[in-house]
Amino acid sequence: MATPVFKFQHPDLPGEDLYFIHNTFFELPETIPMDLTTFIWYHQQINRTLEGFFAAWDNLNQFQTSLEGHSFEEHFNENEKQQLYDDALFGLSLNEAKHNQKESLKLKEFIDSEKYKTDDIFEYVNPNIKLDYISGNIKLSFFYSRHYFMQYLWDNFNDKLDESDSYKHDKSIILALNKINGLGLSFASENLKKDSEVLLQGIKNDFRAFYFVDNSLKENKPFIIEALKKNVSIFQILENRIQNDEDICLEKTKQECLIFFEKEIRDLLYKNYELFENSNEVHEEDCSQETINYYNILSNEIDCGLMYLEEYAKDGPFFCTYESFFPYELLKNDEDYILNLFEIWPHTLVDYNVFYSVASSRLLKSKNFIIELLKLQSSIDSLRKSVKWNWTDFPISYWSDDEFVKAAIKVNGNALQYANDSYKKDKELVIQALKSSKSAIQFVDESLKNDEDVLALLSIKPIEIKDSEEDEDLPF
C-alpha cells in the first residue's frame, strides 16, 4: 500500500478494532482512528481505492498493519500508543465504534469471504450499512490527524519547526491550526491552552477541541457557557455533573433554539429567496399573509431577531429536535428553570407532547406555575391565539382565584365561561375578556350586557340590542 494502515484496540473498548492511515513522511497518523465501517466510508468519500487494503487484510489481522515485516507493537513506542489512544477519545471513535459494531462485523465477514473480488464493497456499504452518527454535512477534515497539521506547519512555518518547537507558543500559528480541526489545539503550549481567544476559536470550529482545554477550565461554568455559545455540541462531552447544572442546561437549550430558528428562518427565506436575499425584513406586499405570519412567529419569539441568530448559529453543526427540550429529571420540578425554558422557546407550548415532557406532573398541578405560563403566553401575540387550553382540566377552585382568572382571561376571553359568577359581573374583568375575545359576551352577566362601555367595545349601539335578537353576529 502507498500509505500503510494500522489497527489497534483501545484499552477502553477491548474487542473492537480501530483503523488509521499512517503517513511515513512525518511518521504520523494521517487520520484519526476509526472503526471499520467509518474507515470504509471515509475511503468512499475521498475516492480512495481499497485494493491494497484488501491485499493486506491477512497481514492486518496477524500483525495489525499492512506493512510487511512490521507490527503495531513494534512500530509505535508507549508514548505514541498513548497518543493514539488520546486521539481516539478526541475523535469520539469509541462512541462511533460502539454505534457501528454490527455493521463492522458484517464488513469483516464480507472481506473474509473475499466478496470484494466480485462485488463492489461501496455498493455493499450503501444499502446495508447505517451511518446515522456520521452522516450529514460532516466535513472530511473531521477525520484529519497529526500528519495534516505537521504538513501545514512544514509548508507555512518551516522556520518554527525548531528543537524548541517555538510554533507551540505562537498564537497566530495555533489559531491557524484550529481552522483545520479541533486537534490543532493539542499543538498549543500550556499557556495558550488557557487563552480564551484561542480556546473559543478552536471550539467554534470543532467542538472536540474542548478535549484539549486546560483542566482548570473544564469545570469553569462561565467559560463553559461561553463555549456553548460558540458550539453547543460540546455539551455531549461534558462531565455528567456539569451537564446536570441548571445554568449549563439552560444555555444549551437556548443555543439549540437559536440554531433551530436559524434553520427554520433560512428555510423560509430560501422559499422566498428572490424577496429576502439581501434583507432581514419581510415586505407584506410581496408575499402571502401566511408567510408573513410564519416569519413573524419565528423571528419575534427570540427578541434579538435574525441578526442575533446568525451571529450565534451560522457555524453550529447541531440542529435541535424536540428531544432537546427534555431536561434531566432533576430539573423537571424546578419551576424557574422550566419557565425560563418556555421563555426561550415559547412556541413549545403549542405541542402538548413537548409540553408534558418538559415539566413534571407536580409542576403541572401547581396553580402558581400555570399562572406564570398563562402570563407568558399572553405576552406573545403569536401564542395567545395558537395555544388552546382545556379549561375544564383545572380545578373549580382555580376559577375563584383572582390572579388565575385574570391570567386566563387575558389569554382567551372565553375562559370567562368557567369563572365564578362574581367575575362575570366585574366590569373591568369583562372588558378585559372582550378585548381578548368579543365572543365572550355570551358569558357576561345580564347586568352588563347593555352597559355603554361594553357595547362601545363591541361597536354596538344600545338601541340595536333591543331590535337585533336574531342578529347572527350576536352570541346572546
NORTA-V135413 format. One record per residue. RES is the residue in one letter. SS is DSSP state (2 for helix, 1 for strand, 0 for the rest). Layout:
BEGIN
res=RES ss=SS
res=RES ss=SS
END
This chain:
BEGIN
res=M ss=0
res=A ss=0
res=T ss=0
res=P ss=0
res=V ss=1
res=F ss=1
res=K ss=1
res=F ss=1
res=Q ss=1
res=H ss=0
res=P ss=0
res=D ss=0
res=L ss=0
res=P ss=0
res=G ss=0
res=E ss=0
res=D ss=1
res=L ss=1
res=Y ss=1
res=F ss=1
res=I ss=1
res=H ss=1
res=N ss=1
res=T ss=0
res=F ss=0
res=F ss=0
res=E ss=0
res=L ss=1
res=P ss=1
res=E ss=0
res=T ss=1
res=I ss=0
res=P ss=0
res=M ss=1
res=D ss=0
res=L ss=2
res=T ss=2
res=T ss=2
res=F ss=2
res=I ss=2
res=W ss=2
res=Y ss=2
res=H ss=2
res=Q ss=2
res=Q ss=2
res=I ss=0
res=N ss=0
res=R ss=0
res=T ss=0
res=L ss=0
res=E ss=2
res=G ss=2
res=F ss=2
res=F ss=2
res=A ss=2
res=A ss=0
res=W ss=2
res=D ss=2
res=N ss=2
res=L ss=2
res=N ss=2
res=Q ss=2
res=F ss=2
res=Q ss=0
res=T ss=1
res=S ss=0
res=L ss=0
res=E ss=0
res=G ss=0
res=H ss=0
res=S ss=0
res=F ss=2
res=E ss=2
res=E ss=2
res=H ss=2
res=F ss=0
res=N ss=0
res=E ss=2
res=N ss=2
res=E ss=2
res=K ss=2
res=Q ss=2
res=Q ss=2
res=L ss=2
res=Y ss=2
res=D ss=2
res=D ss=2
res=A ss=2
res=L ss=2
res=F ss=2
res=G ss=0
res=L ss=0
res=S ss=2
res=L ss=2
res=N ss=2
res=E ss=2
res=A ss=2
res=K ss=2
res=H ss=2
res=N ss=0
res=Q ss=2
res=K ss=2
res=E ss=2
res=S ss=2
res=L ss=2
res=K ss=2
res=L ss=2
res=K ss=2
res=E ss=2
res=F ss=2
res=I ss=2
res=D ss=2
res=S ss=0
res=E ss=0
res=K ss=2
res=Y ss=2
res=K ss=2
res=T ss=0
res=D ss=0
res=D ss=0
res=I ss=2
res=F ss=2
res=E ss=2
res=Y ss=2
res=V ss=2
res=N ss=2
res=P ss=2
res=N ss=2
res=I ss=0
res=K ss=0
res=L ss=0
res=D ss=0
res=Y ss=0
res=I ss=0
res=S ss=0
res=G ss=0
res=N ss=0
res=I ss=0
res=K ss=0
res=L ss=2
res=S ss=2
res=F ss=2
res=F ss=2
res=Y ss=1
res=S ss=0
res=R ss=2
res=H ss=2
res=Y ss=2
res=F ss=2
res=M ss=2
res=Q ss=2
res=Y ss=2
res=L ss=2
res=W ss=2
res=D ss=2
res=N ss=2
res=F ss=0
res=N ss=2
res=D ss=2
res=K ss=2
res=L ss=0
res=D ss=0
res=E ss=0
res=S ss=0
res=D ss=0
res=S ss=2
res=Y ss=2
res=K ss=2
res=H ss=2
res=D ss=0
res=K ss=2
res=S ss=2
res=I ss=2
res=I ss=2
res=L ss=2
res=A ss=2
res=L ss=2
res=N ss=2
res=K ss=0
res=I ss=0
res=N ss=0
res=G ss=2
res=L ss=2
res=G ss=2
res=L ss=2
res=S ss=2
res=F ss=2
res=A ss=0
res=S ss=0
res=E ss=0
res=N ss=0
res=L ss=2
res=K ss=2
res=K ss=2
res=D ss=0
res=S ss=2
res=E ss=2
res=V ss=2
res=L ss=2
res=L ss=2
res=Q ss=2
res=G ss=2
res=I ss=2
res=K ss=2
res=N ss=2
res=D ss=0
res=F ss=2
res=R ss=2
res=A ss=2
res=F ss=2
res=Y ss=2
res=F ss=2
res=V ss=0
res=D ss=0
res=N ss=2
res=S ss=2
res=L ss=2
res=K ss=0
res=E ss=0
res=N ss=0
res=K ss=2
res=P ss=2
res=F ss=2
res=I ss=2
res=I ss=2
res=E ss=2
res=A ss=2
res=L ss=2
res=K ss=2
res=K ss=2
res=N ss=0
res=V ss=2
res=S ss=2
res=I ss=2
res=F ss=2
res=Q ss=2
res=I ss=2
res=L ss=0
res=E ss=0
res=N ss=2
res=R ss=2
res=I ss=2
res=Q ss=2
res=N ss=0
res=D ss=0
res=E ss=2
res=D ss=2
res=I ss=2
res=C ss=2
res=L ss=2
res=E ss=2
res=K ss=2
res=T ss=2
res=K ss=2
res=Q ss=2
res=E ss=2
res=C ss=2
res=L ss=2
res=I ss=2
res=F ss=2
res=F ss=2
res=E ss=2
res=K ss=2
res=E ss=2
res=I ss=2
res=R ss=2
res=D ss=2
res=L ss=2
res=L ss=2
res=Y ss=2
res=K ss=2
res=N ss=0
res=Y ss=2
res=E ss=2
res=L ss=2
res=F ss=2
res=E ss=0
res=N ss=0
res=S ss=0
res=N ss=0
res=E ss=0
res=V ss=0
res=H ss=0
res=E ss=2
res=E ss=2
res=D ss=2
res=C ss=0
res=S ss=0
res=Q ss=2
res=E ss=2
res=T ss=2
res=I ss=2
res=N ss=2
res=Y ss=2
res=Y ss=2
res=N ss=2
res=I ss=2
res=L ss=2
res=S ss=2
res=N ss=2
res=E ss=0
res=I ss=0
res=D ss=0
res=C ss=0
res=G ss=2
res=L ss=2
res=M ss=2
res=Y ss=2
res=L ss=2
res=E ss=2
res=E ss=2
res=Y ss=2
res=A ss=2
res=K ss=0
res=D ss=0
res=G ss=0
res=P ss=0
res=F ss=0
res=F ss=0
res=C ss=0
res=T ss=0
res=Y ss=2
res=E ss=2
res=S ss=2
res=F ss=2
res=F ss=0
res=P ss=0
res=Y ss=0
res=E ss=2
res=L ss=2
res=L ss=2
res=K ss=0
res=N ss=0
res=D ss=0
res=E ss=2
res=D ss=2
res=Y ss=2
res=I ss=2
res=L ss=2
res=N ss=2
res=L ss=2
res=F ss=2
res=E ss=2
res=I ss=2
res=W ss=0
res=P ss=2
res=H ss=2
res=T ss=2
res=L ss=2
res=V ss=2
res=D ss=0
res=Y ss=2
res=N ss=2
res=V ss=2
res=F ss=2
res=Y ss=2
res=S ss=2
res=V ss=2
res=A ss=0
res=S ss=0
res=S ss=2
res=R ss=2
res=L ss=2
res=L ss=2
res=K ss=0
res=S ss=0
res=K ss=2
res=N ss=2
res=F ss=2
res=I ss=2
res=I ss=2
res=E ss=2
res=L ss=2
res=L ss=2
res=K ss=2
res=L ss=2
res=Q ss=2
res=S ss=2
res=S ss=0
res=I ss=0
res=D ss=2
res=S ss=2
res=L ss=2
res=R ss=2
res=K ss=0
res=S ss=0
res=V ss=0
res=K ss=0
res=W ss=0
res=N ss=0
res=W ss=2
res=T ss=2
res=D ss=2
res=F ss=0
res=P ss=0
res=I ss=2
res=S ss=2
res=Y ss=2
res=W ss=2
res=S ss=2
res=D ss=0
res=D ss=2
res=E ss=2
res=F ss=2
res=V ss=2
res=K ss=2
res=A ss=2
res=A ss=2
res=I ss=2
res=K ss=2
res=V ss=2
res=N ss=0
res=G ss=2
res=N ss=2
res=A ss=2
res=L ss=2
res=Q ss=2
res=Y ss=2
res=A ss=0
res=N ss=0
res=D ss=2
res=S ss=2
res=Y ss=2
res=K ss=2
res=K ss=2
res=D ss=0
res=K ss=2
res=E ss=2
res=L ss=2
res=V ss=2
res=I ss=2
res=Q ss=2
res=A ss=2
res=L ss=2
res=K ss=2
res=S ss=2
res=S ss=0
res=K ss=2
res=S ss=2
res=A ss=2
res=I ss=2
res=Q ss=2
res=F ss=2
res=V ss=0
res=D ss=0
res=E ss=2
res=S ss=2
res=L ss=2
res=K ss=0
res=N ss=0
res=D ss=0
res=E ss=2
res=D ss=2
res=V ss=2
res=L ss=2
res=A ss=2
res=L ss=2
res=L ss=0
res=S ss=0
res=I ss=0
res=K ss=0
res=P ss=2
res=I ss=2
res=E ss=2
res=I ss=2
res=K ss=2
res=D ss=2
res=S ss=0
res=E ss=0
res=E ss=0
res=D ss=0
res=E ss=0
res=D ss=0
res=L ss=0
res=P ss=0
res=F ss=0
END
